[in-house]
Amino acid sequence: MKRGKFMDSKTLASYIDHTLLKADATEDEILKICQEADEFGFKSVCVNPYWVPFARNHTKAKVCSVIGFPLGAQPVELKIREAAYCLQNGADEIDMVINLSYPKSGDFTALLAEISQIVVASSPAIVKVILETTLLSKSEKIEATKTAVKAGAHFVKTSTGFNGGATKEDVILLKETVKDQCLIKASGGIRTKEDALNFISLGANRIGTSSGVKIVCP
């Protein structure tokens, strides 16, 4: 895909996961993002698991859902059950939050086991691994990213948005680490067309944002 400041709105929309993950989202609001996804050509709608069946019935876009969201502290067995529910109800993609205690304590063997199990349980869905980069040191980000790649993740993702958002430095670091072995999703705090294009130019293959319409229709 064409990258850079002259990207047309249709192409830019194809990078965006049109997201609504707030706790008080209503059916009317979920319906609206589904309709917007079809109108503007967003890559997916990203919703909490409860809304997966509804979204699947109201958009032609891919349906993305989150597991272990937003803290990542659930046992892997529960994350697997959550992923199974999402897949059974029409999800095409899974964004999983890692158990942050693993990288923070240097236990990358446990992190590898967690991600690997989610990837296998979610097949054939795309799995994006949320690292929550704002809570990790540089070395932890690098090792967690390498672990996600080794586990078979399709994407590494910067943030949930609950603890800060994507930064240019983090996207550059993730790109340098994954090279061409994995894709990158930048998420959290991306609200303008300029922001989105900057992250794409740095190597992001997907943009997670609740400001999709504003970005493609500035």
C-alpha positions as CSV (number, residue, x, y, z in Angstrom):
1,M,0.0,0.0,0.0
2,K,1.0,3.6,-0.6
3,R,2.6,5.2,2.4
4,G,3.1,8.9,3.0
5,K,1.4,12.3,3.3
6,F,-0.4,12.0,-0.1
7,M,-2.3,8.8,0.8
8,D,-5.9,9.1,-0.4
9,S,-8.7,8.7,2.2
10,K,-9.9,5.3,0.9
11,T,-6.4,3.8,1.3
12,L,-5.9,5.4,4.7
13,A,-9.3,4.0,5.8
14,S,-8.1,0.5,4.9
15,Y,-5.4,0.8,7.7
16,I,-7.9,1.6,10.4
17,D,-9.5,-0.6,13.0
18,H,-12.6,1.6,13.8
19,T,-12.7,1.2,17.6
20,L,-15.3,1.5,20.3
21,L,-14.3,-0.1,23.6
22,K,-15.7,2.2,26.2
23,A,-17.6,0.5,29.0
24,D,-20.8,2.4,28.4
25,A,-21.1,1.9,24.7
26,T,-24.7,1.5,23.5
27,E,-26.3,-0.6,20.8
28,D,-26.9,2.6,18.8
29,E,-23.2,3.6,19.1
30,I,-22.0,0.1,18.0
31,L,-24.5,0.2,15.0
32,K,-23.1,3.6,14.1
33,I,-19.5,2.4,13.9
34,C,-20.6,-0.6,11.9
35,Q,-22.3,1.7,9.4
36,E,-19.3,4.0,9.3
37,A,-17.0,1.0,8.6
38,D,-19.1,0.1,5.6
39,E,-19.4,3.7,4.4
40,F,-15.7,4.7,4.7
41,G,-14.1,1.3,4.1
42,F,-12.3,0.8,7.5
43,K,-10.4,-2.5,7.8
44,S,-12.5,-3.6,10.8
45,V,-14.7,-2.6,13.7
46,C,-13.0,-3.3,17.1
47,V,-15.5,-4.0,19.9
48,N,-15.7,-5.7,23.2
49,P,-16.6,-9.4,23.2
50,Y,-20.3,-8.8,24.2
51,W,-20.8,-6.8,20.9
52,V,-19.2,-9.3,18.5
53,P,-22.5,-11.0,17.5
54,F,-24.2,-7.7,16.9
55,A,-21.3,-6.2,15.0
56,R,-21.0,-9.4,12.8
57,N,-24.6,-8.9,11.8
58,H,-24.3,-5.2,11.0
59,T,-21.1,-4.7,9.0
60,K,-19.3,-6.1,6.0
61,A,-16.0,-5.1,7.5
62,K,-13.9,-7.5,9.6
63,V,-14.9,-7.8,13.2
64,C,-12.1,-7.5,15.7
65,S,-12.4,-8.1,19.5
66,V,-10.3,-7.8,22.5
67,I,-9.4,-10.5,25.1
68,G,-7.8,-10.0,28.5
69,F,-8.8,-6.3,28.1
70,P,-7.6,-3.9,29.4
71,L,-5.3,-5.3,32.1
72,G,-4.2,-8.6,30.8
73,A,-4.2,-10.2,34.2
74,Q,-6.6,-13.0,33.6
75,P,-5.3,-16.6,33.6
76,V,-4.6,-17.9,30.1
77,E,-7.4,-20.4,30.4
78,L,-9.9,-17.6,30.7
79,K,-8.4,-15.7,27.8
80,I,-8.7,-18.9,25.6
81,R,-12.4,-19.2,26.5
82,E,-12.9,-15.5,25.7
83,A,-11.2,-15.9,22.4
84,A,-13.4,-19.0,21.6
85,Y,-16.5,-17.0,22.3
86,C,-15.4,-14.2,20.0
87,L,-14.5,-16.7,17.2
88,Q,-17.8,-18.6,17.6
89,N,-19.7,-15.4,17.2
90,G,-18.0,-14.1,14.1
91,A,-14.8,-12.3,15.1
92,D,-12.1,-12.3,12.4
93,E,-9.3,-10.8,14.5
94,I,-8.3,-11.0,18.2
95,D,-6.4,-8.3,20.1
96,M,-5.0,-9.9,23.2
97,V,-3.5,-8.1,26.2
98,I,-0.4,-9.9,27.5
99,N,0.0,-10.7,31.2
100,L,2.3,-7.8,32.0
101,S,3.7,-9.5,35.1
102,Y,5.7,-11.8,32.8
103,P,7.9,-9.2,31.0
104,K,8.1,-7.1,34.2
105,S,9.5,-10.1,36.0
106,G,11.7,-11.3,33.1
107,D,9.7,-14.5,32.6
108,F,9.6,-14.6,28.8
109,T,9.1,-18.4,28.9
110,A,5.7,-17.9,30.5
111,L,4.9,-15.1,28.1
112,L,5.8,-17.3,25.1
113,A,3.5,-20.0,26.5
114,E,0.6,-17.6,27.0
115,I,0.8,-16.0,23.5
116,S,1.4,-19.4,21.8
117,Q,-1.7,-20.8,23.4
118,I,-3.8,-17.9,22.3
119,V,-2.5,-18.0,18.7
120,V,-3.3,-21.7,18.5
121,A,-6.8,-21.3,20.1
122,S,-7.6,-18.4,17.9
123,S,-6.7,-20.0,14.6
124,P,-7.5,-19.1,11.8
125,A,-8.1,-15.6,13.2
126,I,-5.5,-12.9,13.1
127,V,-3.9,-12.3,16.6
128,K,-2.5,-9.0,17.6
129,V,-0.5,-8.9,20.8
130,I,-1.0,-5.8,22.9
131,L,2.3,-5.1,24.7
132,E,1.2,-1.9,26.6
133,T,4.5,-0.3,25.7
134,T,4.1,2.7,28.0
135,L,4.5,0.3,31.0
136,L,7.6,-1.5,29.7
137,S,11.2,-0.6,29.6
138,K,13.1,-0.6,26.3
139,S,14.7,-4.0,26.9
140,E,11.3,-5.4,28.0
141,K,9.6,-4.1,24.9
142,I,12.3,-5.7,22.7
143,E,12.1,-9.1,24.4
144,A,8.3,-9.1,24.6
145,T,8.2,-8.3,20.9
146,K,10.7,-11.0,20.0
147,T,8.6,-13.4,22.1
148,A,5.4,-12.5,20.3
149,V,7.0,-13.1,17.0
150,K,8.4,-16.5,18.2
151,A,4.9,-17.4,19.4
152,G,3.4,-16.8,15.9
153,A,1.6,-13.5,16.5
154,H,0.5,-11.8,13.3
155,F,0.8,-8.3,14.8
156,V,2.4,-6.6,17.8
157,K,0.3,-3.7,19.1
158,T,1.5,-0.8,21.1
159,S,-1.3,0.0,23.6
160,T,-4.8,-0.5,25.0
161,G,-5.1,3.3,25.3
162,F,-5.8,2.9,29.0
163,N,-2.2,3.7,30.1
164,G,-1.1,6.2,27.5
165,G,-0.9,5.6,23.7
166,A,1.4,4.9,20.8
167,T,4.6,6.9,20.4
168,K,6.8,7.3,17.3
169,E,9.7,6.0,19.3
170,D,7.9,2.8,20.2
171,V,6.7,2.2,16.6
172,I,10.3,2.6,15.4
173,L,11.6,0.3,18.0
174,L,9.0,-2.4,17.2
175,K,9.7,-2.1,13.5
176,E,13.5,-2.5,14.1
177,T,12.8,-5.5,16.3
178,V,10.3,-7.4,14.1
179,K,11.8,-6.4,10.8
180,D,9.5,-8.3,8.3
181,Q,8.6,-11.2,10.6
182,C,5.4,-9.6,12.0
183,L,3.1,-6.6,11.4
184,I,2.6,-3.6,13.7
185,K,-0.5,-1.9,15.0
186,A,-0.2,1.5,16.5
187,S,-3.0,2.4,18.9
188,G,-3.9,4.9,21.6
189,G,-4.1,8.6,21.2
190,I,-4.2,8.7,17.4
191,R,-6.8,11.3,16.6
192,T,-5.7,13.2,13.4
193,K,-4.9,12.3,9.8
194,E,-1.3,13.7,10.4
195,D,-0.9,11.3,13.4
196,A,-2.1,8.3,11.4
197,L,0.1,9.0,8.4
198,N,3.1,9.6,10.6
199,F,2.7,6.2,12.3
200,I,2.2,4.5,8.9
201,S,5.3,6.1,7.5
202,L,7.3,4.7,10.5
203,G,6.1,1.2,9.8
204,A,2.6,0.7,11.3
205,N,0.5,-1.6,9.2
206,R,-2.7,-0.9,11.2
207,I,-4.1,2.0,13.2
208,G,-6.4,1.5,16.1
209,T,-8.5,4.6,16.8
210,S,-11.9,5.8,17.8
211,S,-11.4,8.9,15.6
212,G,-11.5,7.1,12.3
213,V,-14.1,9.3,10.6
214,K,-12.3,12.5,11.7
215,I,-9.0,11.0,10.4
216,V,-10.3,10.2,6.9
217,C,-12.6,13.3,6.7
218,P,-10.5,16.0,8.4
